[in-house]
């Protein structure tokens, strides 16, 4: 069974991330500092320190 991550975008819409590793890699590569907006399939996410902290927690869970 493939894991799916559900997160809310800036418009409070739920988006299902099916390729979690690719999503995390993209955030780490292109949104590693500061504040920015990430668009994916018409959903918009505010990337900031809080969002990056969430991503880091997901990475830790994945390795356990």
C-alpha positions in Angstrom: 0.0 0.0 0.0 1.4 3.4 -1.0 1.4 6.1 1.6 -0.3 9.3 0.9 0.3 12.6 2.7 -2.7 15.0 3.0 -2.0 18.6 3.7 -4.0 21.8 3.4 -3.0 24.6 1.0 -3.2 28.3 1.6 -6.9 28.2 0.5 -7.6 25.5 3.1 -8.1 22.8 0.3 -6.8 19.3 1.0 -4.1 18.1 -1.3 -2.9 14.4 -1.4 0.8 14.0 -2.0 1.4 10.6 -3.5 5.1 11.0 -4.3 6.1 12.1 -0.9 9.9 11.7 -1.4 9.8 13.9 -4.6 7.8 16.5 -2.8 10.2 16.7 0.2 13.2 16.7 -2.1 11.8 19.6 -4.1 11.0 21.6 -1.0 14.5 21.0 0.4 16.2 21.9 -3.0 14.1 25.0 -4.1 12.6 26.3 -0.9 15.3 25.8 1.7 15.4 29.3 3.1 13.1 32.3 3.5 9.4 32.4 2.7 8.0 31.4 -0.7 5.0 29.9 -2.4 5.1 26.4 -3.9 2.5 25.6 -6.5 1.7 22.0 -7.3 -1.2 20.9 -9.5 -3.2 24.1 -8.8 -2.6 23.9 -5.0 -0.5 26.6 -3.3 1.6 26.1 -0.2 3.3 28.8 1.9 6.8 27.5 2.5 8.4 28.9 5.7 10.3 27.7 8.7 7.2 26.0 10.2 6.5 24.1 6.9 10.1 23.1 6.7 10.0 21.8 10.3 7.0 19.7 9.3 8.9 18.3 6.4 11.9 17.5 8.6 9.6 15.5 11.0 8.3 13.5 8.0 11.9 12.7 6.9 12.7 11.5 10.5 9.6 9.3 10.6 10.4 7.9 7.1 13.8 6.7 8.3 12.5 4.9 11.4 
